Amino acid sequence: MFGKKKSEPVFNIEPLTNQITTVLGPGINWTGDLRGKGGVRIEGTMEGEIAMRGLVVVGETGKVTCKNLSADTVMVAGMVKGNIVCQKLEIRATGRIWGD
């Protein structure tokens, strides 16, 4: 009754590379390169190279046109025109890819 210690809660925090840290919203039209570490979600239009150490999510309203999209993990629910280099690729039912 009095002798038992309550166990302290354990919090498992995902590494920063598996979390979305940046969002390009539906009204954003980005022209240029996107490079860095972390996660990015693209819901708008993006034209340029993408090289991320982490997660790249192209949402249903996202449109990416690039020569190469490079990331650890790529999830595509929108449209990508370009080559994808990654360790893990997930293409949703609404996702479309033109490239290798």
C-alpha positions in Angstrom: 0.0 0.0 0.0 2.6 2.6 1.1 5.7 0.8 0.0 5.1 0.8 -3.8 6.7 3.5 -5.9 4.8 4.8 -8.9 6.7 4.2 -12.1 7.7 7.3 -13.9 6.2 7.8 -17.3 8.4 7.0 -20.3 8.3 9.4 -23.2 9.5 8.1 -26.6 10.4 11.1 -28.7 10.8 10.6 -32.4 14.0 11.7 -33.9 13.8 15.1 -35.5 14.3 13.6 -39.0 11.1 11.6 -38.7 8.9 14.7 -37.7 7.4 17.4 -39.9 9.2 20.6 -39.0 8.3 22.7 -42.1 5.1 23.1 -44.1 4.7 24.6 -47.5 0.9 25.3 -47.4 -1.6 25.0 -50.3 -1.3 28.7 -51.3 2.6 28.6 -51.5 4.4 28.5 -54.9 8.1 27.9 -54.2 10.7 28.1 -56.9 14.2 27.2 -55.7 16.1 24.5 -53.9 15.1 23.0 -50.6 18.0 21.4 -48.6 18.4 20.5 -44.9 17.7 18.2 -42.1 14.3 17.4 -40.7 10.9 16.9 -42.2 8.9 18.9 -44.7 5.3 18.6 -45.9 4.5 20.1 -49.3 0.8 21.0 -49.9 1.5 23.8 -52.4 3.6 23.9 -55.6 7.4 23.4 -55.5 9.8 23.8 -58.4 13.4 23.0 -57.7 15.8 20.4 -56.2 14.9 18.8 -52.9 17.7 17.2 -50.7 16.6 16.4 -47.2 18.0 14.2 -44.5 14.7 13.2 -43.1 11.1 13.0 -44.2 9.4 14.5 -47.3 5.6 14.4 -47.6 3.9 15.5 -50.7 0.3 16.0 -49.6 -2.8 15.5 -51.8 -2.7 19.1 -53.0 1.1 19.1 -53.4 2.8 19.4 -56.8 6.6 19.0 -57.0 8.6 19.4 -60.2 12.3 18.7 -59.8 15.1 16.8 -61.4 15.9 14.9 -58.2 14.1 14.5 -54.9 16.4 13.0 -52.3 15.4 12.1 -48.8 15.5 9.3 -46.2 11.7 8.7 -46.4 9.3 10.0 -49.1 5.5 9.8 -48.9 3.6 10.9 -52.0 -0.1 11.6 -51.9 0.1 14.3 -54.6 2.1 14.7 -57.7 5.9 14.4 -58.3 7.6 15.0 -61.6 11.2 13.9 -61.2 13.5 11.2 -60.0 13.2 10.1 -56.3 16.2 8.7 -54.4 15.3 7.5 -50.9 15.5 4.6 -48.4 11.7 4.2 -48.0 9.0 5.3 -50.5 5.3 5.3 -49.8 2.9 6.1 -52.6 -0.7 6.7 -51.5 -3.7 5.9 -53.7 -3.9 9.6 -54.8 -0.2 9.8 -55.4 1.3 10.2 -58.9 5.0 10.0 -59.9 6.6 10.7 -63.3 10.2 9.7 -63.1 12.5 7.0 -61.7 
